[in-house]
Amino acid sequence: MSNTPPDRLSINPRSPFFDEAVLERGIGVRFKGIERTNVEEYCISEGWVRLPVGKSLDRHGNAMTLKTSGEVEVWFLDQEK
């Protein structure tokens, strides 16, 4: 497995960007200089993250998310930064 995190990753198993092996290693995400632990999906090349909006759920029971643009940094938690 590569030591470079994927460009795009989602925690939703129904997403085509879901990768269980990568998520098991642990991913750290810094968005606009602030380390975030509640990121649902990110894309480094396009510079955005999806963050949950409160406790609201959609009709399928998934958290409602907001796509926010900005600088995204990602690293694996099992290696030194």
PDB file of N, CA, C and O in Angstrom:
ATOM      1  N   MET A   1       0.847  -1.182   0.000  1.00  0.00           N
ATOM      2  CA  MET A   1       0.000   0.000   0.000  1.00  0.00           C
ATOM      3  C   MET A   1       0.891   1.243   0.000  1.00  0.00           C
ATOM      4  O   MET A   1       1.937   1.270   0.648  1.00  0.00           O
ATOM      5  N   SER A   2       0.474   2.238  -0.713  1.00  0.00           N
ATOM      6  CA  SER A   2       1.202   3.491  -0.852  1.00  0.00           C
ATOM      7  C   SER A   2       1.175   4.291   0.451  1.00  0.00           C
ATOM      8  O   SER A   2       0.260   4.147   1.262  1.00  0.00           O
ATOM      9  N   ASN A   3       2.189   5.135   0.638  1.00  0.00           N
ATOM     10  CA  ASN A   3       2.217   6.023   1.793  1.00  0.00           C
ATOM     11  C   ASN A   3       1.576   7.362   1.488  1.00  0.00           C
ATOM     12  O   ASN A   3       1.582   8.262   2.328  1.00  0.00           O
ATOM     13  N   THR A   4       1.022   7.501   0.286  1.00  0.00           N
ATOM     14  CA  THR A   4       0.322   8.717  -0.103  1.00  0.00           C
ATOM     15  C   THR A   4      -1.183   8.488  -0.021  1.00  0.00           C
ATOM     16  O   THR A   4      -1.697   7.564  -0.651  1.00  0.00           O
ATOM     17  N   PRO A   5      -1.895   9.310   0.741  1.00  0.00           N
ATOM     18  CA  PRO A   5      -3.356   9.152   0.824  1.00  0.00           C
ATOM     19  C   PRO A   5      -4.007   9.393  -0.537  1.00  0.00           C
ATOM     20  O   PRO A   5      -3.446  10.107  -1.369  1.00  0.00           O
ATOM     21  N   PRO A   6      -5.181   8.809  -0.774  1.00  0.00           N
ATOM     22  CA  PRO A   6      -5.869   9.028  -2.049  1.00  0.00           C
ATOM     23  C   PRO A   6      -6.314  10.480  -2.207  1.00  0.00           C
ATOM     24  O   PRO A   6      -6.521  11.194  -1.226  1.00  0.00           O
ATOM     25  N   ASP A   7      -6.456  10.900  -3.469  1.00  0.00           N
ATOM     26  CA  ASP A   7      -6.875  12.268  -3.765  1.00  0.00           C
ATOM     27  C   ASP A   7      -8.297  12.522  -3.281  1.00  0.00           C
ATOM     28  O   ASP A   7      -8.620  13.628  -2.849  1.00  0.00           O
ATOM     29  N   ARG A   8      -9.140  11.507  -3.354  1.00  0.00           N
ATOM     30  CA  ARG A   8     -10.538  11.648  -2.928  1.00  0.00           C
ATOM     31  C   ARG A   8     -10.940  10.416  -2.138  1.00  0.00           C
ATOM     32  O   ARG A   8     -10.633   9.290  -2.529  1.00  0.00           O
ATOM     33  N   LEU A   9     -11.630  10.633  -1.022  1.00  0.00           N
ATOM     34  CA  LEU A   9     -12.036   9.526  -0.155  1.00  0.00           C
ATOM     35  C   LEU A   9     -13.344   9.870   0.536  1.00  0.00           C
ATOM     36  O   LEU A   9     -13.583  11.019   0.908  1.00  0.00           O
ATOM     37  N   SER A  10     -14.196   8.848   0.703  1.00  0.00           N
ATOM     38  CA  SER A  10     -15.483   9.019   1.372  1.00  0.00           C
ATOM     39  C   SER A  10     -15.630   7.938   2.442  1.00  0.00           C
ATOM     40  O   SER A  10     -15.100   6.836   2.294  1.00  0.00           O
ATOM     41  N   ILE A  11     -16.353   8.256   3.523  1.00  0.00           N
ATOM     42  CA  ILE A  11     -16.610   7.252   4.555  1.00  0.00           C
ATOM     43  C   ILE A  11     -17.918   6.516   4.315  1.00  0.00           C
ATOM     44  O   ILE A  11     -18.246   5.583   5.047  1.00  0.00           O
ATOM     45  N   ASN A  12     -18.676   6.927   3.290  1.00  0.00           N
ATOM     46  CA  ASN A  12     -19.947   6.293   2.956  1.00  0.00           C
ATOM     47  C   ASN A  12     -19.688   5.043   2.112  1.00  0.00           C
ATOM     48  O   ASN A  12     -19.127   5.153   1.022  1.00  0.00           O
ATOM     49  N   PRO A  13     -20.088   3.841   2.594  1.00  0.00           N
ATOM     50  CA  PRO A  13     -19.830   2.598   1.848  1.00  0.00           C
ATOM     51  C   PRO A  13     -20.504   2.546   0.476  1.00  0.00           C
ATOM     52  O   PRO A  13     -20.076   1.764  -0.373  1.00  0.00           O
ATOM     53  N   ARG A  14     -21.533   3.342   0.229  1.00  0.00           N
ATOM     54  CA  ARG A  14     -22.200   3.350  -1.072  1.00  0.00           C
ATOM     55  C   ARG A  14     -21.502   4.243  -2.093  1.00  0.00           C
ATOM     56  O   ARG A  14     -21.867   4.234  -3.269  1.00  0.00           O
ATOM     57  N   SER A  15     -20.516   5.006  -1.668  1.00  0.00           N
ATOM     58  CA  SER A  15     -19.805   5.915  -2.562  1.00  0.00           C
ATOM     59  C   SER A  15     -18.754   5.154  -3.376  1.00  0.00           C
ATOM     60  O   SER A  15     -18.148   4.213  -2.864  1.00  0.00           O
ATOM     61  N   PRO A  16     -18.530   5.544  -4.626  1.00  0.00           N
ATOM     62  CA  PRO A  16     -17.461   4.911  -5.414  1.00  0.00           C
ATOM     63  C   PRO A  16     -16.076   5.278  -4.893  1.00  0.00           C
ATOM     64  O   PRO A  16     -15.094   4.656  -5.296  1.00  0.00           O
ATOM     65  N   PHE A  17     -15.967   6.264  -4.015  1.00  0.00           N
ATOM     66  CA  PHE A  17     -14.687   6.691  -3.457  1.00  0.00           C
ATOM     67  C   PHE A  17     -14.433   6.117  -2.065  1.00  0.00           C
ATOM     68  O   PHE A  17     -13.512   6.561  -1.379  1.00  0.00           O
ATOM     69  N   PHE A  18     -15.219   5.153  -1.643  1.00  0.00           N
ATOM     70  CA  PHE A  18     -15.049   4.471  -0.367  1.00  0.00           C
ATOM     71  C   PHE A  18     -13.933   3.440  -0.501  1.00  0.00           C
ATOM     72  O   PHE A  18     -13.905   2.684  -1.472  1.00  0.00           O
ATOM     73  N   ASP A  19     -13.010   3.399   0.465  1.00  0.00           N
ATOM     74  CA  ASP A  19     -11.918   2.420   0.471  1.00  0.00           C
ATOM     75  C   ASP A  19     -11.677   1.994   1.919  1.00  0.00           C
ATOM     76  O   ASP A  19     -11.056   2.719   2.696  1.00  0.00           O
ATOM     77  N   GLU A  20     -12.173   0.817   2.268  1.00  0.00           N
ATOM     78  CA  GLU A  20     -12.108   0.344   3.651  1.00  0.00           C
ATOM     79  C   GLU A  20     -10.673   0.178   4.146  1.00  0.00           C
ATOM     80  O   GLU A  20     -10.378   0.499   5.298  1.00  0.00           O
ATOM     81  N   ALA A  21      -9.779  -0.320   3.295  1.00  0.00           N
ATOM     82  CA  ALA A  21      -8.383  -0.534   3.697  1.00  0.00           C
ATOM     83  C   ALA A  21      -7.709   0.778   4.085  1.00  0.00           C
ATOM     84  O   ALA A  21      -6.950   0.823   5.052  1.00  0.00           O
ATOM     85  N   VAL A  22      -7.977   1.827   3.348  1.00  0.00           N
ATOM     86  CA  VAL A  22      -7.389   3.136   3.657  1.00  0.00           C
ATOM     87  C   VAL A  22      -7.979   3.683   4.949  1.00  0.00           C
ATOM     88  O   VAL A  22      -7.252   4.242   5.769  1.00  0.00           O
ATOM     89  N   LEU A  23      -9.278   3.532   5.141  1.00  0.00           N
ATOM     90  CA  LEU A  23      -9.919   4.041   6.349  1.00  0.00           C
ATOM     91  C   LEU A  23      -9.447   3.311   7.603  1.00  0.00           C
ATOM     92  O   LEU A  23      -9.391   3.905   8.679  1.00  0.00           O
ATOM     93  N   GLU A  24      -9.109   2.027   7.473  1.00  0.00           N
ATOM     94  CA  GLU A  24      -8.595   1.276   8.622  1.00  0.00           C
ATOM     95  C   GLU A  24      -7.239   1.801   9.075  1.00  0.00           C
ATOM     96  O   GLU A  24      -6.922   1.742  10.264  1.00  0.00           O
ATOM     97  N   ARG A  25      -6.434   2.313   8.148  1.00  0.00           N
ATOM     98  CA  ARG A  25      -5.145   2.910   8.513  1.00  0.00           C
ATOM     99  C   ARG A  25      -5.344   4.200   9.288  1.00  0.00           C
ATOM    100  O   ARG A  25      -4.512   4.558  10.121  1.00  0.00           O
ATOM    101  N   GLY A  26      -6.427   4.894   9.025  1.00  0.00           N
ATOM    102  CA  GLY A  26      -6.700   6.172   9.684  1.00  0.00           C
ATOM    103  C   GLY A  26      -6.226   7.327   8.827  1.00  0.00           C
ATOM    104  O   GLY A  26      -5.107   7.315   8.315  1.00  0.00           O
ATOM    105  N   ILE A  27      -7.073   8.313   8.675  1.00  0.00           N
ATOM    106  CA  ILE A  27      -6.770   9.485   7.856  1.00  0.00           C
ATOM    107  C   ILE A  27      -6.920  10.736   8.721  1.00  0.00           C
ATOM    108  O   ILE A  27      -7.919  10.906   9.420  1.00  0.00           O
ATOM    109  N   GLY A  28      -5.917  11.602   8.660  1.00  0.00           N
ATOM    110  CA  GLY A  28      -6.004  12.908   9.302  1.00  0.00           C
ATOM    111  C   GLY A  28      -6.299  13.945   8.244  1.00  0.00           C
ATOM    112  O   GLY A  28      -5.729  13.900   7.154  1.00  0.00           O
ATOM    113  N   VAL A  29      -7.187  14.884   8.550  1.00  0.00           N
ATOM    114  CA  VAL A  29      -7.566  15.916   7.579  1.00  0.00           C
ATOM    115  C   VAL A  29      -7.433  17.292   8.238  1.00  0.00           C
ATOM    116  O   VAL A  29      -7.964  17.533   9.322  1.00  0.00           O
ATOM    117  N   ARG A  30      -6.717  18.181   7.562  1.00  0.00           N
ATOM    118  CA  ARG A  30      -6.625  19.569   7.993  1.00  0.00           C
ATOM    119  C   ARG A  30      -7.285  20.400   6.910  1.00  0.00           C
ATOM    120  O   ARG A  30      -6.881  20.350   5.748  1.00  0.00           O
ATOM    121  N   PHE A  31      -8.303  21.168   7.290  1.00  0.00           N
ATOM    122  CA  PHE A  31      -9.054  21.993   6.350  1.00  0.00           C
ATOM    123  C   PHE A  31      -8.929  23.450   6.765  1.00  0.00           C
ATOM    124  O   PHE A  31      -9.304  23.816   7.879  1.00  0.00           O
ATOM    125  N   LYS A  32      -8.407  24.276   5.879  1.00  0.00           N
ATOM    126  CA  LYS A  32      -8.165  25.701   6.146  1.00  0.00           C
ATOM    127  C   LYS A  32      -7.335  25.894   7.406  1.00  0.00           C
ATOM    128  O   LYS A  32      -7.574  26.822   8.179  1.00  0.00           O
ATOM    129  N   GLY A  33      -6.353  25.011   7.612  1.00  0.00           N
ATOM    130  CA  GLY A  33      -5.437  25.121   8.741  1.00  0.00           C
ATOM    131  C   GLY A  33      -5.949  24.556  10.047  1.00  0.00           C
ATOM    132  O   GLY A  33      -5.240  24.612  11.052  1.00  0.00           O
ATOM    133  N   ILE A  34      -7.172  24.006  10.069  1.00  0.00           N
ATOM    134  CA  ILE A  34      -7.751  23.451  11.293  1.00  0.00           C
ATOM    135  C   ILE A  34      -7.934  21.951  11.115  1.00  0.00           C
ATOM    136  O   ILE A  34      -8.522  21.504  10.130  1.00  0.00           O
ATOM    137  N   GLU A  35      -7.429  21.175  12.069  1.00  0.00           N
ATOM    138  CA  GLU A  35      -7.573  19.720  11.996  1.00  0.00           C
ATOM    139  C   GLU A  35      -9.034  19.346  12.264  1.00  0.00           C
ATOM    140  O   GLU A  35      -9.606  19.741  13.280  1.00  0.00           O
ATOM    141  N   ARG A  36      -9.631  18.580  11.342  1.00  0.00           N
ATOM    142  CA  ARG A  36     -11.043  18.209  11.427  1.00  0.00           C
ATOM    143  C   ARG A  36     -11.176  16.708  11.643  1.00  0.00           C
ATOM    144  O   ARG A  36     -10.421  15.921  11.073  1.00  0.00           O
ATOM    145  N   THR A  37     -12.137  16.320  12.466  1.00  0.00           N
ATOM    146  CA  THR A  37     -12.394  14.900  12.715  1.00  0.00           C
ATOM    147  C   THR A  37     -13.762  14.471  12.207  1.00  0.00           C
ATOM    148  O   THR A  37     -14.114  13.296  12.319  1.00  0.00           O
ATOM    149  N   ASN A  38     -14.547  15.400  11.647  1.00  0.00           N
ATOM    150  CA  ASN A  38     -15.911  15.090  11.228  1.00  0.00           C
ATOM    151  C   ASN A  38     -16.100  15.168   9.710  1.00  0.00           C
ATOM    152  O   ASN A  38     -17.211  15.428   9.248  1.00  0.00           O
ATOM    153  N   VAL A  39     -15.055  14.953   8.938  1.00  0.00           N
ATOM    154  CA  VAL A  39     -15.138  15.050   7.479  1.00  0.00           C
ATOM    155  C   VAL A  39     -15.787  13.789   6.913  1.00  0.00           C
ATOM    156  O   VAL A  39     -15.333  12.681   7.197  1.00  0.00           O
ATOM    157  N   GLU A  40     -16.835  13.946   6.124  1.00  0.00           N
ATOM    158  CA  GLU A  40     -17.531  12.818   5.485  1.00  0.00           C
ATOM    159  C   GLU A  40     -16.834  12.406   4.191  1.00  0.00           C
ATOM    160  O   GLU A  40     -16.762  11.218   3.876  1.00  0.00           O
ATOM    161  N   GLU A  41     -16.324  13.379   3.441  1.00  0.00           N
ATOM    162  CA  GLU A  41     -15.664  13.130   2.163  1.00  0.00           C
ATOM    163  C   GLU A  41     -14.740  14.305   1.879  1.00  0.00           C
ATOM    164  O   GLU A  41     -15.022  15.432   2.285  1.00  0.00           O
ATOM    165  N   TYR A  42     -13.626  14.044   1.174  1.00  0.00           N
ATOM    166  CA  TYR A  42     -12.735  15.131   0.798  1.00  0.00           C
ATOM    167  C   TYR A  42     -12.200  14.905  -0.607  1.00  0.00           C
ATOM    168  O   TYR A  42     -12.217  13.784  -1.115  1.00  0.00           O
ATOM    169  N   CYS A  43     -11.727  15.976  -1.231  1.00  0.00           N
ATOM    170  CA  CYS A  43     -11.035  15.915  -2.512  1.00  0.00           C
ATOM    171  C   CYS A  43      -9.910  16.944  -2.460  1.00  0.00           C
ATOM    172  O   CYS A  43     -10.161  18.145  -2.362  1.00  0.00           O
ATOM    173  N   ILE A  44      -8.668  16.466  -2.525  1.00  0.00           N
ATOM    174  CA  ILE A  44      -7.512  17.353  -2.428  1.00  0.00           C
ATOM    175  C   ILE A  44      -7.370  18.199  -3.687  1.00  0.00           C
ATOM    176  O   ILE A  44      -7.194  19.414  -3.597  1.00  0.00           O
ATOM    177  N   SER A  45      -7.445  17.570  -4.866  1.00  0.00           N
ATOM    178  CA  SER A  45      -7.202  18.294  -6.119  1.00  0.00           C
ATOM    179  C   SER A  45      -8.237  19.382  -6.382  1.00  0.00           C
ATOM    180  O   SER A  45      -7.899  20.430  -6.932  1.00  0.00           O
ATOM    181  N   GLU A  46      -9.486  19.153  -6.002  1.00  0.00           N
ATOM    182  CA  GLU A  46     -10.524  20.155  -6.206  1.00  0.00           C
ATOM    183  C   GLU A  46     -10.654  21.104  -5.017  1.00  0.00           C
ATOM    184  O   GLU A  46     -11.316  22.136  -5.126  1.00  0.00           O
ATOM    185  N   GLY A  47     -10.033  20.772  -3.882  1.00  0.00           N
ATOM    186  CA  GLY A  47     -10.012  21.653  -2.714  1.00  0.00           C
ATOM    187  C   GLY A  47     -11.342  21.807  -2.008  1.00  0.00           C
ATOM    188  O   GLY A  47     -11.807  22.930  -1.813  1.00  0.00           O
ATOM    189  N   TRP A  48     -11.973  20.694  -1.616  1.00  0.00           N
ATOM    190  CA  TRP A  48     -13.230  20.765  -0.875  1.00  0.00           C
ATOM    191  C   TRP A  48     -13.360  19.599   0.089  1.00  0.00           C
ATOM    192  O   TRP A  48     -12.696  18.573  -0.057  1.00  0.00           O
ATOM    193  N   VAL A  49     -14.232  19.777   1.082  1.00  0.00           N
ATOM    194  CA  VAL A  49     -14.604  18.725   2.025  1.00  0.00           C
ATOM    195  C   VAL A  49     -16.118  18.763   2.203  1.00  0.00           C
ATOM    196  O   VAL A  49     -16.752  19.796   1.986  1.00  0.00           O
ATOM    197  N   ARG A  50     -16.685  17.637   2.596  1.00  0.00           N
ATOM    198  CA  ARG A  50     -18.106  17.573   2.962  1.00  0.00           C
ATOM    199  C   ARG A  50     -18.165  17.385   4.471  1.00  0.00           C
ATOM    200  O   ARG A  50     -17.582  16.451   5.021  1.00  0.00           O
ATOM    201  N   LEU A  51     -18.877  18.287   5.122  1.00  0.00           N
ATOM    202  CA  LEU A  51     -19.019  18.265   6.575  1.00  0.00           C
ATOM    203  C   LEU A  51     -20.488  18.094   6.941  1.00  0.00           C
ATOM    204  O   LEU A  51     -21.357  18.646   6.267  1.00  0.00           O
ATOM    205  N   PRO A  52     -20.782  17.335   8.006  1.00  0.00           N
ATOM    206  CA  PRO A  52     -22.182  17.177   8.423  1.00  0.00           C
ATOM    207  C   PRO A  52     -22.754  18.493   8.943  1.00  0.00           C
ATOM    208  O   PRO A  52     -22.042  19.319   9.514  1.00  0.00           O
ATOM    209  N   VAL A  53     -24.059  18.665   8.730  1.00  0.00           N
ATOM    210  CA  VAL A  53     -24.760  19.868   9.172  1.00  0.00           C
ATOM    211  C   VAL A  53     -25.615  19.482  10.369  1.00  0.00           C
ATOM    212  O   VAL A  53     -26.702  18.926  10.206  1.00  0.00           O
ATOM    213  N   GLY A  54     -25.137  19.769  11.555  1.00  0.00           N
ATOM    214  CA  GLY A  54     -25.878  19.453  12.774  1.00  0.00           C
ATOM    215  C   GLY A  54     -26.207  17.975  12.881  1.00  0.00           C
ATOM    216  O   GLY A  54     -25.395  17.122  12.523  1.00  0.00           O
ATOM    217  N   LYS A  55     -27.403  17.676  13.377  1.00  0.00           N
ATOM    218  CA  LYS A  55     -27.844  16.289  13.525  1.00  0.00           C
ATOM    219  C   LYS A  55     -28.909  15.926  12.495  1.00  0.00           C
ATOM    220  O   LYS A  55     -29.583  14.904  12.624  1.00  0.00           O
ATOM    221  N   SER A  56     -29.054  16.761  11.480  1.00  0.00           N
ATOM    222  CA  SER A  56     -30.076  16.540  10.453  1.00  0.00           C
ATOM    223  C   SER A  56     -29.757  15.309   9.621  1.00  0.00           C
ATOM    224  O   SER A  56     -28.598  15.031   9.313  1.00  0.00           O
ATOM    225  N   LEU A  57     -30.810  14.573   9.261  1.00  0.00           N
ATOM    226  CA  LEU A  57     -30.657  13.391   8.419  1.00  0.00           C
ATOM    227  C   LEU A  57     -31.479  13.564   7.155  1.00  0.00           C
ATOM    228  O   LEU A  57     -32.515  14.230   7.162  1.00  0.00           O
ATOM    229  N   ASP A  58     -31.010  12.959   6.065  1.00  0.00           N
ATOM    230  CA  ASP A  58     -31.804  12.986   4.837  1.00  0.00           C
ATOM    231  C   ASP A  58     -32.812  11.841   4.872  1.00  0.00           C
ATOM    232  O   ASP A  58     -32.895  11.121   5.867  1.00  0.00           O
ATOM    233  N   ARG A  59     -33.569  11.669   3.810  1.00  0.00           N
ATOM    234  CA  ARG A  59     -34.627  10.649   3.803  1.00  0.00           C
ATOM    235  C   ARG A  59     -34.104   9.222   3.809  1.00  0.00           C
ATOM    236  O   ARG A  59     -34.870   8.286   4.036  1.00  0.00           O
ATOM    237  N   HIS A  60     -32.800   9.038   3.561  1.00  0.00           N
ATOM    238  CA  HIS A  60     -32.200   7.706   3.593  1.00  0.00           C
ATOM    239  C   HIS A  60     -31.501   7.424   4.930  1.00  0.00           C
ATOM    240  O   HIS A  60     -30.922   6.354   5.116  1.00  0.00           O
ATOM    241  N   GLY A  61     -31.555   8.378   5.850  1.00  0.00           N
ATOM    242  CA  GLY A  61     -30.948   8.200   7.160  1.00  0.00           C
ATOM    243  C   GLY A  61     -29.491   8.610   7.235  1.00  0.00           C
ATOM    244  O   GLY A  61     -28.840   8.378   8.254  1.00  0.00           O
ATOM    245  N   ASN A  62     -28.964   9.214   6.181  1.00  0.00           N
ATOM    246  CA  ASN A  62     -27.579   9.693   6.170  1.00  0.00           C
ATOM    247  C   ASN A  62     -27.529  11.118   6.686  1.00  0.00           C
ATOM    248  O   ASN A  62     -28.498  11.868   6.572  1.00  0.00           O
ATOM    249  N   ALA A  63     -26.386  11.484   7.256  1.00  0.00           N
ATOM    250  CA  ALA A  63     -26.216  12.851   7.737  1.00  0.00           C
ATOM    251  C   ALA A  63     -26.264  13.816   6.558  1.00  0.00           C
ATOM    252  O   ALA A  63     -25.699  13.537   5.500  1.00  0.00           O
ATOM    253  N   MET A  64     -26.932  14.944   6.737  1.00  0.00           N
ATOM    254  CA  MET A  64     -26.945  15.982   5.703  1.00  0.00           C
ATOM    255  C   MET A  64     -25.584  16.664   5.736  1.00  0.00           C
ATOM    256  O   MET A  64     -25.049  16.948   6.808  1.00  0.00           O
ATOM    257  N   THR A  65     -25.030  16.923   4.558  1.00  0.00           N
ATOM    258  CA  THR A  65     -23.692  17.482   4.489  1.00  0.00           C
ATOM    259  C   THR A  65     -23.672  18.790   3.710  1.00  0.00           C
ATOM    260  O   THR A  65     -24.577  19.096   2.934  1.00  0.00           O
ATOM    261  N   LEU A  66     -22.607  19.546   3.948  1.00  0.00           N
ATOM    262  CA  LEU A  66     -22.375  20.811   3.280  1.00  0.00           C
ATOM    263  C   LEU A  66     -20.997  20.737   2.634  1.00  0.00           C
ATOM    264  O   LEU A  66     -20.015  20.418   3.304  1.00  0.00           O
ATOM    265  N   LYS A  67     -20.917  21.028   1.341  1.00  0.00           N
ATOM    266  CA  LYS A  67     -19.647  21.008   0.621  1.00  0.00           C
ATOM    267  C   LYS A  67     -19.006  22.380   0.762  1.00  0.00           C
ATOM    268  O   LYS A  67     -19.590  23.389   0.367  1.00  0.00           O
ATOM    269  N   THR A  68     -17.790  22.416   1.333  1.00  0.00           N
ATOM    270  CA  THR A  68     -17.098  23.659   1.603  1.00  0.00           C
ATOM    271  C   THR A  68     -15.745  23.650   0.907  1.00  0.00           C
ATOM    272  O   THR A  68     -15.023  22.655   0.968  1.00  0.00           O
ATOM    273  N   SER A  69     -15.396  24.743   0.249  1.00  0.00           N
ATOM    274  CA  SER A  69     -14.132  24.838  -0.484  1.00  0.00           C
ATOM    275  C   SER A  69     -13.058  25.486   0.366  1.00  0.00           C
ATOM    276  O   SER A  69     -13.334  26.340   1.208  1.00  0.00           O
ATOM    277  N   GLY A  70     -11.810  25.055   0.122  1.00  0.00           N
ATOM    278  CA  GLY A  70     -10.662  25.614   0.826  1.00  0.00           C
ATOM    279  C   GLY A  70      -9.476  24.679   0.698  1.00  0.00           C
ATOM    280  O   GLY A  70      -9.548  23.661   0.009  1.00  0.00           O
ATOM    281  N   GLU A  71      -8.386  25.027   1.362  1.00  0.00           N
ATOM    282  CA  GLU A  71      -7.165  24.229   1.321  1.00  0.00           C
ATOM    283  C   GLU A  71      -7.342  22.948   2.146  1.00  0.00           C
ATOM    284  O   GLU A  71      -7.748  23.000   3.307  1.00  0.00           O
ATOM    285  N   VAL A  72      -7.031  21.798   1.532  1.00  0.00           N
ATOM    286  CA  VAL A  72      -7.189  20.500   2.185  1.00  0.00           C
ATOM    287  C   VAL A  72      -5.833  19.813   2.265  1.00  0.00           C
ATOM    288  O   VAL A  72      -5.150  19.666   1.251  1.00  0.00           O
ATOM    289  N   GLU A  73      -5.435  19.387   3.477  1.00  0.00           N
ATOM    290  CA  GLU A  73      -4.222  18.597   3.684  1.00  0.00           C
ATOM    291  C   GLU A  73      -4.644  17.267   4.298  1.00  0.00           C
ATOM    292  O   GLU A  73      -5.496  17.230   5.186  1.00  0.00           O
ATOM    293  N   VAL A  74      -4.038  16.164   3.819  1.00  0.00           N
ATOM    294  CA  VAL A  74      -4.416  14.831   4.294  1.00  0.00           C
ATOM    295  C   VAL A  74      -3.157  14.023   4.567  1.00  0.00           C
ATOM    296  O   VAL A  74      -2.163  14.154   3.852  1.00  0.00           O
ATOM    297  N   TRP A  75      -3.198  13.179   5.610  1.00  0.00           N
ATOM    298  CA  TRP A  75      -2.091  12.294   5.937  1.00  0.00           C
ATOM    299  C   TRP A  75      -2.628  11.044   6.611  1.00  0.00           C
ATOM    300  O   TRP A  75      -3.749  11.028   7.119  1.00  0.00           O
ATOM    301  N   PHE A  76      -1.810   9.993   6.608  1.00  0.00           N
ATOM    302  CA  PHE A  76      -2.167   8.764   7.316  1.00  0.00           C
ATOM    303  C   PHE A  76      -1.814   8.915   8.784  1.00  0.00           C
ATOM    304  O   PHE A  76      -0.753   9.446   9.112  1.00  0.00           O
ATOM    305  N   LEU A  77      -2.680   8.459   9.665  1.00  0.00           N
ATOM    306  CA  LEU A  77      -2.442   8.581  11.104  1.00  0.00           C
ATOM    307  C   LEU A  77      -1.393   7.590  11.601  1.00  0.00           C
ATOM    308  O   LEU A  77      -0.815   7.795  12.669  1.00  0.00           O
ATOM    309  N   ASP A  78      -1.135   6.518  10.845  1.00  0.00           N
ATOM    310  CA  ASP A  78      -0.172   5.521  11.300  1.00  0.00           C
ATOM    311  C   ASP A  78       1.264   5.865  10.937  1.00  0.00           C
ATOM    312  O   ASP A  78       2.157   5.044  11.145  1.00  0.00           O
ATOM    313  N   GLN A  79       1.511   7.054  10.400  1.00  0.00           N
ATOM    314  CA  GLN A  79       2.879   7.497  10.113  1.00  0.00           C
ATOM    315  C   GLN A  79       3.078   8.892  10.649  1.00  0.00           C
ATOM    316  O   GLN A  79       2.107   9.619  10.857  1.00  0.00           O
ATOM    317  N   GLU A  80       4.322   9.284  10.879  1.00  0.00           N
ATOM    318  CA  GLU A  80       4.627  10.595  11.413  1.00  0.00           C
ATOM    319  C   GLU A  80       4.324  11.672  10.397  1.00  0.00           C
ATOM    320  O   GLU A  80       4.503  11.468   9.196  1.00  0.00           O
ATOM    321  N   LYS A  81       3.861  12.833  10.877  1.00  0.00           N
ATOM    322  CA  LYS A  81       3.595  13.975   9.976  1.00  0.00           C
ATOM    323  C   LYS A  81       4.891  14.658   9.628  1.00  0.00           C
ATOM    324  O   LYS A  81       4.891  15.639   8.884  1.00  0.00           O
TER     325      LYS A  81
END
